[in-house]
Amino acid sequence: MFGALKKAFGAGAREIAADYSANRDYLEAVCAAAALVAYADGDLEDSERTKVIRVCTNHKTLSKFYKQDEIERTVDEMFKRAKDRAGRNSLALELDDIKGKPNGSQMAEDVYLIASDIAMADGELEAEEEVVLKKIAGRLNVDPSKFDF
């Protein structure tokens, strides 16, 4: 009996790992949301890039499934795209890629929470960042009040 349970849990863990790491959609959605928040005020400072890298590489799920250099490359790719309106729109489309995944709702909550952590990394939530977070939550169908702790 315990062998069957262990086998079932092991299969479930492999399935979750595959959902998160089998493709780059989750990582790209996280980094897209991070870039949108970082560019909320229309400018990107070096400290914001550093902040995003730190938050992403220290996140328990991201660090488990993606190597630091892969996270950094993806962050840089998304930051390059965030410089103009068309690029920011393409970042919003990256968020859509996780919606149909088996763990899509959990991924969406993770993306929103990571974006919130990035917005609050300097200790305060700027008005522009709050607007972007609301847009991210709406796009991902995430209820931000669920995380009011």
N, C-alpha and C positions, 0 to 999 in steps of 0.2 A: 504494500500500500504506500509506504513512504517513498519507495522507488518511483512509483507512478506519479506521486505528487511532485517529487523532485524533477522528474522528466517534464511534467506539464509546466512547472514554473520556469524551468530552463528554456523550454520552447517559447514561452511567453516573453521572457527577457530577451531572447534572440529576435523575436518579432518586433519588440519595441525598439531595440537597437537598430534593426533594419529600417524601421520607419524613420528614425532620426538621422541615420548616417548613410543609408544606402544611396541617397542622392544628396545634392547640395541645397535643396529647397528650404529646409529648416534654417540652415546657416545663412543662406542668402536673405531670407525673410528677417532674421534677427539683425543682420548687418544693414539691410535696407531701412528698417525702422530706426536703427541707431543713427544712420546718416540723416534721415529726415528730422530727427530730434536735434542732432548736432547742428544742422543747417537752419533750424527754426528761425533764428534771428537774421538769416541771410549771409552769415559769415561763418567760416570755420577757423578756429584757432588750433594751434599745435596741441595745446593742453586738452582740447576736446577729443582729438584723435587718440591721444595717450589714454584718456579716460575711457573711451570706448573699448580700446584694446584690453585695458585692465579689467573692466567689467566683464567682457566676453570671455577672456581667458581664465578668469576666476569663477565663472558660472559653472555649477556642478554638471549640468547636462552637456553644455558646449565643450567643456574641457575633457569630458569623458569620450566624446565621439569625434572631436576635431582637434588636430594639432595646432599649436600656436601659430606656426607660419601660414597654415591654411586660413585661420581666422584673420590674421593680419592682411593677407592678400585679398580676401573677400571684403574686409572693411575698406581697404584702399580702393578697390574696384567700385564699391557702392558710393564712396565719397566723391570719386571722380564724376559719377553720374548725377550727383546731387547739386551740381553747380548751376544748372538751369532748369527751367520749368518742365521741359520735355524729359529731362533726366529724372527729376523728382517724380514725375508721373510714372516713369518706368519702374521706379523704386516702389511706388504704391502697388503696381502690378505684381511685384515680387511677393507681396503679402498674400495675394490671391492664391499663389501656388501651393500653400499649405492647407487651404480650406478643405480640399477633397481627400486629404490623407486620412488613414485609419485613426490616427491620433491627432487629427487636425485641430480639434477644439483645445486640447491640452497644449499643442504647439502654439496656437494663437494666444493663449493666456501667457505662455512663457515669453513670446515675442513682446507682448504688451508690457509685461512686468520688467523685462530687461530694458525696454525703451524708457520705462518709468525710472528705473535705477539710473540710467544714463542722464535723464533730465534732472534728477535730484543729486547727482554726484558732486555738484559744487555746493550743496547744502540748501539750495532754494530752487523753486519751480518758477521759471520765468513765464510771463503771460503767453509769449509766442510758443514756448514748449508745451504749455497746457493745451493750446489750440491744436497743435500737431498730435499730441497724445489722444485727444478726443477723436481726431480723424482716423488715427490708427485703430483705436478701439472700435469705431464704427465700421471700418473696413473689415476688421477681423470678427465682428459680431461678439465682442467682448464687453461685458458689463463692468466698468471700472469700479462701481460701488461694491462689488464683490471683494475688493482688495483694500477696503478702508479699515486698516488696523492701526 
